[in-house]
Amino acid sequence: MIFKYKICFFIIFILIFSCSKKEDKVTVLKEKNLETQMIEVYNQAIEEFEKGDVIYAAKKFSEVELLYPQSIWASRAVLMSAYGHFSQGYYSYAINDLERFFVKYKNHSQSDYAYYLLALCHYNQIVDEKKDFNEINKSRKYFELIIDNYPNTDYALDSKFKLELILELMASKEMYLARYYTDREKWIPAINRFKIIIKEYETTIYVEEALHRLVELHYKLGLIDEAKKYASLLGYNYQSSQWYEASYKILNKNYEPTNLKSNKNDNLIKKFKKLFK
């Protein structure tokens, strides 16, 4: 009797083991089919992209990610989808793709490219420095991130150039506000805005005017020592500029500029006349 139970138990064990092996084979087969299907969809997306239908291609790339998110092709598909949306000006869709990329594929080898594309998405949406300050700030943030974390890449080189343009835009916004307050004789807010320019945007074209305006406003308020301080700073760095000359006139009422250009021209004319004597 015991022998019969043992035989039954052995048969059941064999059946269970064989079923589990069969299920394993079916699972592997399904995974292979899924990967094959994913590669086919990826290739379709590439074909559509090369034809110029980048929006349809972006949808196909999204399908790749959904079919097999663990595959190396999935991360590539997200980047291709982002680039497709970016190239057609669908920046919000591209930003969504890229933000998803950073969440799902941290420390990816193409992160430098992804951050650069994200920075460009915000940068390309800047139309008016007075209104698009949010986009200006975000693009600045990502360009600085690229320069700090990926300094030896081509993306860092272009990011430095773009960052200079962004700083010019931000300085122009501060200058606009400073002039606005000056025109309305709101001296203190105007002074604060001009100070922001010389502290945060000292490499921009607006710093010379900002220093001159600080001379002008402090002199107007009777703060002569402060006016002289900014005039000295302007003279030390930009002595040959028109703004230094304007500031010098404020502090030196008897100043009469010499017309170096006319004197030089007169000398040349005299030399020219001597040739015919």
TORTORZA-901024 format. One record per residue (C-alpha): residue number from 1; x, y, z; residue in one letter. Coordinates in pm, 1 decimal, padded with zeros to 6 digits. Layout:
N
+-----+----------+----------+----------+------+
!  nr !        u !        v !        w ! rest !
+-----+----------+----------+----------+------+
! NUM !        X !        Y !        Z !    A !
...
+-----+----------+----------+----------+------+
//
This chain:
277
+-----+----------+----------+----------+------+
!  nr !        u !        v !        w ! rest !
+-----+----------+----------+----------+------+
!   1 !  00000.0 !  00000.0 !  00000.0 !    M !
!   2 !  00281.3 !  00232.1 !  00095.1 !    I !
!   3 !  00456.0 !  00141.2 ! -00225.6 !    F !
!   4 !  00148.2 !  00251.5 ! -00427.4 !    K !
!   5 !  00144.4 !  00591.9 ! -00249.1 !    Y !
!   6 !  00510.7 !  00640.2 ! -00331.9 !    K !
!   7 !  00447.7 !  00566.2 ! -00697.2 !    I !
!   8 !  00153.8 !  00810.8 ! -00707.5 !    C !
!   9 !  00360.0 !  01079.9 ! -00538.2 !    F !
!  10 !  00644.3 !  01026.9 ! -00784.6 !    F !
!  11 !  00410.3 !  01050.9 ! -01084.1 !    I !
!  12 !  00254.4 !  01374.4 ! -00952.1 !    I !
!  13 !  00600.2 !  01521.4 ! -00894.2 !    F !
!  14 !  00705.9 !  01437.9 ! -01250.3 !    I !
!  15 !  00390.1 !  01598.7 ! -01391.9 !    L !
!  16 !  00435.8 !  01917.1 ! -01189.0 !    I !
!  17 !  00802.9 !  01941.9 ! -01284.6 !    F !
!  18 !  00728.9 !  01889.0 ! -01653.8 !    S !
!  19 !  00453.7 !  02153.2 ! -01647.9 !    C !
!  20 !  00684.3 !  02407.2 ! -01487.3 !    S !
!  21 !  00951.4 !  02339.5 ! -01749.2 !    K !
!  22 !  00694.3 !  02383.7 ! -02022.9 !    K !
!  23 !  00581.7 !  02717.2 ! -01874.5 !    E !
!  24 !  00943.4 !  02834.5 ! -01861.3 !    D !
!  25 !  00986.8 !  02758.1 ! -02229.4 !    K !
!  26 !  00666.1 !  02941.0 ! -02318.0 !    V !
!  27 !  00778.5 !  03246.6 ! -02116.1 !    T !
!  28 !  01117.0 !  03261.0 ! -02289.8 !    V !
!  29 !  00946.7 !  03226.6 ! -02625.1 !    L !
!  30 !  00712.5 !  03513.6 ! -02545.3 !    K !
!  31 !  01005.4 !  03734.4 ! -02440.4 !    E !
!  32 !  01186.0 !  03662.4 ! -02763.8 !    K !
!  33 !  00876.7 !  03743.4 ! -02965.8 !    N !
!  34 !  00832.4 !  04067.1 ! -02769.9 !    L !
!  35 !  01189.0 !  04174.6 ! -02834.5 !    E !
!  36 !  01158.0 !  04094.2 ! -03203.4 !    T !
!  37 !  00834.2 !  04291.8 ! -03222.5 !    Q !
!  38 !  00996.9 !  04583.0 ! -03041.1 !    M !
!  39 !  01292.3 !  04592.1 ! -03285.4 !    I !
!  40 !  01051.1 !  04585.2 ! -03579.9 !    E !
!  41 !  00858.3 !  04881.4 ! -03440.6 !    V !
!  42 !  01184.9 !  05068.5 ! -03375.0 !    Y !
!  43 !  01294.9 !  05013.5 ! -03735.9 !    N !
!  44 !  00954.8 !  05135.5 ! -03857.4 !    Q !
!  45 !  00999.7 !  05447.8 ! -03647.7 !    A !
!  46 !  01343.9 !  05509.6 ! -03798.8 !    I !
!  47 !  01202.3 !  05470.8 ! -04150.8 !    E !
!  48 !  00923.4 !  05720.6 ! -04082.5 !    E !
!  49 !  01172.9 !  05958.3 ! -03923.7 !    F !
!  50 !  01397.1 !  05947.5 ! -04229.5 !    E !
!  51 !  01094.5 !  06008.7 ! -04453.2 !    K !
!  52 !  01024.3 !  06326.6 ! -04260.9 !    G !
!  53 !  00712.5 !  06216.9 ! -04074.1 !    D !
!  54 !  00870.9 !  06278.7 ! -03736.4 !    V !
!  55 !  00543.2 !  06302.4 ! -03544.7 !    I !
!  56 !  00431.1 !  05955.6 ! -03651.1 !    Y !
!  57 !  00786.0 !  05835.3 ! -03585.8 !    A !
!  58 !  00766.6 !  05977.4 ! -03232.2 !    A !
!  59 !  00451.0 !  05775.2 ! -03170.3 !    K !
!  60 !  00628.8 !  05461.9 ! -03291.1 !    K !
!  61 !  00924.7 !  05532.2 ! -03063.5 !    F !
!  62 !  00682.5 !  05561.3 ! -02772.3 !    S !
!  63 !  00544.7 !  05218.2 ! -02864.0 !    E !
!  64 !  00896.3 !  05074.5 ! -02841.9 !    V !
!  65 !  00929.8 !  05202.2 ! -02486.9 !    E !
!  66 !  00595.8 !  05051.6 ! -02388.3 !    L !
!  67 !  00668.9 !  04714.3 ! -02550.7 !    L !
!  68 !  01002.6 !  04649.7 ! -02384.2 !    Y !
!  69 !  01104.9 !  04919.6 ! -02130.2 !    P !
!  70 !  01399.0 !  04710.4 ! -02001.8 !    Q !
!  71 !  01566.6 !  04702.3 ! -02342.8 !    S !
!  72 !  01853.7 !  04930.6 ! -02443.2 !    I !
!  73 !  01636.1 !  05032.1 ! -02737.4 !    W !
!  74 !  01376.0 !  05181.1 ! -02505.0 !    A !
!  75 !  01601.9 !  05462.1 ! -02380.0 !    S !
!  76 !  01711.5 !  05535.0 ! -02736.6 !    R !
!  77 !  01349.4 !  05544.2 ! -02846.3 !    A !
!  78 !  01266.6 !  05805.1 ! -02579.2 !    V !
!  79 !  01551.4 !  06028.4 ! -02699.1 !    L !
!  80 !  01448.7 !  05986.5 ! -03062.6 !    M !
!  81 !  01089.9 !  06071.7 ! -02972.4 !    S !
!  82 !  01210.3 !  06381.5 ! -02786.0 !    A !
!  83 !  01422.3 !  06492.0 ! -03081.3 !    Y !
!  84 !  01132.2 !  06434.5 ! -03321.8 !    G !
!  85 !  00903.2 !  06656.0 ! -03115.6 !    H !
!  86 !  01180.0 !  06914.9 ! -03069.8 !    F !
!  87 !  01255.4 !  06935.7 ! -03442.8 !    S !
!  88 !  00892.4 !  07022.9 ! -03515.1 !    Q !
!  89 !  00863.8 !  07280.2 ! -03238.3 !    G !
!  90 !  00651.0 !  07063.7 ! -03007.0 !    Y !
!  91 !  00865.2 !  07162.9 ! -02711.5 !    Y !
!  92 !  00623.8 !  07063.2 ! -02434.9 !    S !
!  93 !  00604.6 !  06707.2 ! -02574.5 !    Y !
!  94 !  00983.0 !  06693.1 ! -02606.4 !    A !
!  95 !  01021.7 !  06816.0 ! -02247.3 !    I !
!  96 !  00782.6 !  06544.5 ! -02125.3 !    N !
!  97 !  00987.6 !  06280.7 ! -02310.5 !    D !
!  98 !  01313.0 !  06406.6 ! -02163.2 !    L !
!  99 !  01183.4 !  06436.8 ! -01808.4 !    E !
! 100 !  01059.4 !  06078.1 ! -01832.9 !    R !
! 101 !  01401.1 !  05976.9 ! -01964.5 !    F !
! 102 !  01577.0 !  06121.0 ! -01658.3 !    F !
! 103 !  01338.6 !  05941.6 ! -01421.3 !    V !
! 104 !  01360.2 !  05598.9 ! -01589.2 !    K !
! 105 !  01718.9 !  05598.4 ! -01715.0 !    Y !
! 106 !  01937.7 !  05764.2 ! -01453.2 !    K !
! 107 !  02312.6 !  05789.6 ! -01519.9 !    N !
! 108 !  02259.4 !  05702.1 ! -01885.1 !    H !
! 109 !  02555.1 !  05741.1 ! -02121.2 !    S !
! 110 !  02354.5 !  05989.7 ! -02332.0 !    Q !
! 111 !  02248.7 !  06210.9 ! -02040.7 !    S !
! 112 !  02467.4 !  06496.3 ! -02163.7 !    D !
! 113 !  02279.4 !  06503.2 ! -02493.8 !    Y !
! 114 !  01944.3 !  06474.3 ! -02315.3 !    A !
! 115 !  02019.7 !  06772.7 ! -02089.1 !    Y !
! 116 !  02140.0 !  06975.3 ! -02388.4 !    Y !
! 117 !  01819.2 !  06902.3 ! -02577.6 !    L !
! 118 !  01615.9 !  06993.8 ! -02268.1 !    L !
! 119 !  01802.4 !  07323.7 ! -02236.5 !    A !
! 120 !  01735.5 !  07401.3 ! -02603.6 !    L !
! 121 !  01363.8 !  07325.8 ! -02559.1 !    C !
! 122 !  01341.1 !  07604.7 ! -02302.9 !    H !
! 123 !  01586.3 !  07832.8 ! -02485.1 !    Y !
! 124 !  01391.8 !  07818.2 ! -02811.7 !    N !
! 125 !  01075.2 !  07930.3 ! -02633.5 !    Q !
! 126 !  01230.6 !  08263.8 ! -02532.9 !    I !
! 127 !  01062.2 !  08536.4 ! -02736.2 !    V !
! 128 !  01054.6 !  08834.9 ! -02502.5 !    D !
! 129 !  01299.0 !  08872.1 ! -02213.0 !    E !
! 130 !  01038.8 !  09073.4 ! -02022.8 !    K !
! 131 !  00772.7 !  08798.4 ! -02041.8 !    K !
! 132 !  00953.5 !  08464.4 ! -02082.3 !    D !
! 133 !  01157.7 !  08484.2 ! -01762.9 !    F !
! 134 !  01059.0 !  08131.1 ! -01657.4 !    N !
! 135 !  01200.6 !  07984.3 ! -01980.0 !    E !
! 136 !  01512.6 !  08199.1 ! -01946.3 !    I !
! 137 !  01575.4 !  08069.6 ! -01594.3 !    N !
! 138 !  01520.9 !  07705.7 ! -01688.6 !    K !
! 139 !  01745.1 !  07719.5 ! -01994.6 !    S !
! 140 !  02014.5 !  07890.9 ! -01786.1 !    R !
! 141 !  01985.0 !  07619.7 ! -01521.6 !    K !
! 142 !  02036.7 !  07335.5 ! -01769.4 !    Y !
! 143 !  02314.6 !  07506.4 ! -01965.4 !    F !
! 144 !  02502.2 !  07562.7 ! -01638.1 !    E !
! 145 !  02441.9 !  07198.2 ! -01543.5 !    L !
! 146 !  02597.6 !  07083.5 ! -01872.6 !    I !
! 147 !  02900.4 !  07311.9 ! -01827.1 !    I !
! 148 !  02955.8 !  07187.6 ! -01469.9 !    D !
! 149 !  02892.8 !  06814.5 ! -01523.9 !    N !
! 150 !  03003.9 !  06761.6 ! -01884.7 !    Y !
! 151 !  03279.3 !  07022.6 ! -01932.6 !    P !
! 152 !  03476.2 !  06841.9 ! -02204.0 !    N !
! 153 !  03191.2 !  06793.8 ! -02448.7 !    T !
! 154 !  03075.6 !  06988.7 ! -02753.8 !    D !
! 155 !  02750.1 !  07045.2 ! -02567.0 !    Y !
! 156 !  02939.8 !  07236.0 ! -02295.9 !    A !
! 157 !  03109.4 !  07455.6 ! -02555.7 !    L !
! 158 !  02780.8 !  07559.4 ! -02715.0 !    D !
! 159 !  02618.6 !  07591.4 ! -02371.5 !    S !
! 160 !  02876.6 !  07856.5 ! -02276.8 !    K !
! 161 !  02788.0 !  08055.6 ! -02587.7 !    F !
! 162 !  02413.9 !  08021.0 ! -02522.5 !    K !
! 163 !  02464.0 !  08115.1 ! -02157.8 !    L !
! 164 !  02632.1 !  08441.5 ! -02257.7 !    E !
! 165 !  02327.5 !  08530.0 ! -02466.8 !    L !
! 166 !  02095.9 !  08438.7 ! -02178.2 !    I !
! 167 !  02290.2 !  08662.4 ! -01939.2 !    L !
! 168 !  02257.2 !  08947.9 ! -02188.9 !    E !
! 169 !  01880.7 !  08889.3 ! -02196.2 !    L !
! 170 !  01855.2 !  08881.8 ! -01817.6 !    M !
! 171 !  02065.1 !  09196.9 ! -01787.2 !    A !
! 172 !  01849.2 !  09373.4 ! -02045.6 !    S !
! 173 !  01542.1 !  09289.2 ! -01838.9 !    K !
! 174 !  01702.1 !  09442.1 ! -01528.6 !    E !
! 175 !  01803.6 !  09747.2 ! -01731.2 !    M !
! 176 !  01447.9 !  09785.1 ! -01860.8 !    Y !
! 177 !  01311.7 !  09780.1 ! -01504.5 !    L !
! 178 !  01581.8 !  10016.9 ! -01379.0 !    A !
! 179 !  01503.4 !  10268.5 ! -01652.9 !    R !
! 180 !  01133.0 !  10229.9 ! -01579.8 !    Y !
! 181 !  01187.2 !  10326.4 ! -01213.3 !    Y !
! 182 !  01425.7 !  10608.1 ! -01310.6 !    T !
! 183 !  01171.3 !  10763.8 ! -01547.5 !    D !
! 184 !  00918.0 !  10762.4 ! -01262.0 !    R !
! 185 !  01172.8 !  10908.5 ! -01018.5 !    E !
! 186 !  01167.7 !  10602.2 ! -00798.1 !    K !
! 187 !  01535.6 !  10630.6 ! -00715.4 !    W !
! 188 !  01584.6 !  10348.7 ! -00464.3 !    I !
! 189 !  01425.0 !  10067.7 ! -00674.3 !    P !
! 190 !  01619.0 !  10199.8 ! -00974.8 !    A !
! 191 !  01947.7 !  10193.9 ! -00782.0 !    I !
! 192 !  01879.8 !  09837.5 ! -00664.1 !    N !
! 193 !  01821.6 !  09721.4 ! -01022.6 !    R !
! 194 !  02139.6 !  09887.6 ! -01148.5 !    F !
! 195 !  02333.3 !  09720.9 ! -00865.4 !    K !
! 196 !  02197.7 !  09380.9 ! -00969.5 !    I !
! 197 !  02342.2 !  09437.8 ! -01316.1 !    I !
! 198 !  02693.8 !  09515.5 ! -01193.3 !    I !
! 199 !  02691.3 !  09227.1 ! -00942.2 !    K !
! 200 !  02530.0 !  08948.0 ! -01140.5 !    E !
! 201 !  02584.2 !  09049.0 ! -01504.0 !    Y !
! 202 !  02924.3 !  09218.9 ! -01497.6 !    E !
! 203 !  03028.5 !  09058.9 ! -01828.0 !    T !
! 204 !  02735.9 !  09201.7 ! -02026.8 !    T !
! 205 !  02717.8 !  09514.2 ! -02240.4 !    I !
! 206 !  02487.8 !  09681.8 ! -01986.1 !    Y !
! 207 !  02734.4 !  09710.3 ! -01699.0 !    V !
! 208 !  02893.0 !  10037.7 ! -01819.2 !    E !
! 209 !  02561.4 !  10218.5 ! -01838.4 !    E !
! 210 !  02456.4 !  10070.7 ! -01502.7 !    A !
! 211 !  02769.5 !  10213.0 ! -01336.5 !    L !
! 212 !  02708.5 !  10554.0 ! -01493.5 !    H !
! 213 !  02345.8 !  10555.3 ! -01377.7 !    R !
! 214 !  02459.4 !  10475.7 ! -01023.7 !    L !
! 215 !  02691.2 !  10777.2 ! -01039.8 !    V !
! 216 !  02406.4 !  10989.7 ! -01171.5 !    E !
! 217 !  02145.9 !  10878.9 ! -00916.9 !    L !
! 218 !  02373.4 !  10893.3 ! -00612.9 !    H !
! 219 !  02486.1 !  11242.3 ! -00713.8 !    Y !
! 220 !  02122.7 !  11344.7 ! -00754.6 !    K !
! 221 !  02048.4 !  11217.6 ! -00401.9 !    L !
! 222 !  02346.6 !  11409.0 ! -00258.9 !    G !
! 223 !  02551.1 !  11093.7 ! -00192.0 !    L !
! 224 !  02868.2 !  11232.8 ! -00347.8 !    I !
! 225 !  03108.5 !  10976.5 ! -00200.6 !    D !
! 226 !  02897.5 !  10691.1 ! -00335.1 !    E !
! 227 !  02882.5 !  10859.8 ! -00675.0 !    A !
! 228 !  03262.7 !  10894.5 ! -00676.2 !    K !
! 229 !  03300.2 !  10527.7 ! -00582.9 !    K !
! 230 !  03104.8 !  10411.4 ! -00887.2 !    Y !
! 231 !  03276.7 !  10668.7 ! -01108.3 !    A !
! 232 !  03615.1 !  10531.1 ! -00999.6 !    S !
! 233 !  03500.2 !  10178.0 ! -01076.1 !    L !
! 234 !  03378.5 !  10289.1 ! -01416.4 !    L !
! 235 !  03701.5 !  10477.3 ! -01485.3 !    G !
! 236 !  03923.4 !  10187.9 ! -01376.3 !    Y !
! 237 !  03752.1 !  09937.0 ! -01604.2 !    N !
! 238 !  03611.0 !  10149.0 ! -01887.6 !    Y !
! 239 !  03803.3 !  10476.4 ! -01895.1 !    Q !
! 240 !  03768.2 !  10519.1 ! -02269.4 !    S !
! 241 !  03391.1 !  10467.5 ! -02280.3 !    S !
! 242 !  03124.2 !  10731.8 ! -02339.4 !    Q !
! 243 !  02968.3 !  10641.2 ! -02003.8 !    W !
! 244 !  03287.6 !  10728.7 ! -01816.1 !    Y !
! 245 !  03299.4 !  11063.9 ! -01989.9 !    E !
! 246 !  02933.7 !  11127.0 ! -01898.4 !    A !
! 247 !  03004.0 !  11039.0 ! -01534.2 !    S !
! 248 !  03313.1 !  11261.5 ! -01529.2 !    Y !
! 249 !  03099.8 !  11552.4 ! -01647.4 !    K !
! 250 !  02861.9 !  11502.9 ! -01354.1 !    I !
! 251 !  03141.8 !  11520.9 ! -01096.3 !    L !
! 252 !  03341.8 !  11788.3 ! -01281.8 !    N !
! 253 !  03112.0 !  12064.8 ! -01399.4 !    K !
! 254 !  03393.3 !  12260.9 ! -01573.5 !    N !
! 255 !  03492.9 !  11961.5 ! -01787.9 !    Y !
! 256 !  03540.2 !  12037.7 ! -02156.6 !    E !
! 257 !  03615.4 !  11733.5 ! -02372.5 !    P !
! 258 !  03891.4 !  11762.7 ! -02631.5 !    T !
! 259 !  03796.9 !  11671.1 ! -02983.5 !    N !
! 260 !  04079.2 !  11431.1 ! -03054.0 !    L !
! 261 !  03921.1 !  11320.6 ! -03379.0 !    K !
! 262 !  03908.5 !  11670.4 ! -03530.9 !    S !
! 263 !  04266.2 !  11749.9 ! -03416.6 !    N !
! 264 !  04388.8 !  11431.4 ! -03576.9 !    K !
! 265 !  04209.0 !  11514.8 ! -03900.6 !    N !
! 266 !  04353.9 !  11868.9 ! -03900.5 !    D !
! 267 !  04706.6 !  11731.7 ! -03864.1 !    N !
! 268 !  04653.2 !  11493.1 ! -04153.3 !    L !
! 269 !  04523.3 !  11775.7 ! -04375.1 !    I !
! 270 !  04827.4 !  11990.6 ! -04292.7 !    K !
! 271 !  05062.5 !  11706.2 ! -04380.0 !    K !
! 272 !  04872.1 !  11648.2 ! -04702.5 !    F !
! 273 !  04901.0 !  12016.9 ! -04800.4 !    K !
! 274 !  05279.1 !  12014.3 ! -04749.0 !    K !
! 275 !  05313.4 !  11765.5 ! -05032.8 !    L !
! 276 !  05208.3 !  12034.7 ! -05280.4 !    F !
! 277 !  05432.7 !  12314.6 ! -05151.9 !    K !
+-----+----------+----------+----------+------+
//
